[in-house]
Amino acid sequence: MKTEQERQELIKVINELLNQAYDTDLDNILSYLEHIDTLEDKSDIKAIRAAINEPKIPWEQVVKELFARREKLRAIAYSMDLLILGFYFWCPYFTIRIGGAIPDDNPYKYPGKIHSSTGIGIVLPGYKIFTSYQGSYDA
């Protein structure tokens, strides 16, 4: 992208050259610019048609996937909070929980939450925890 000063200098040079051009050359330049404009319009129309025909994801499916992800993160938070032996990894696209436990929601639902989008944790025997997550599990 050109700076404003470079752009003004370029426009000045183009204007000087256009003032020196023959009428037939000017007609050719005009038709060429109109052709470019038409091509851009056609590509815009194609992009709009593609967007209209693009398959839509149902809202119910989006909510279901978000809820499933939140439950997986809640299981990781529960397992690391209670120092349950296991390996835990989470990122925006998937989670891995080897070991650990699913939260026991009796008599109340475990409210813990992980407040980072990406992290890793390992809980070893003897209640030793190594994790990149340094936040609280409080909701």
Secondary structure by P-SEA (a helix, b strand, c coil): cccaaaaaaaaaaaaaaaaaccaaaaaaaaaaaaaaaaaaaaaaaaaaaaaaacccccaaaaaaaaaaaaaaaaaaaaaaaacccbbbbbccccccccccccccccccccccccccccbbbbbcccccccccccccccc
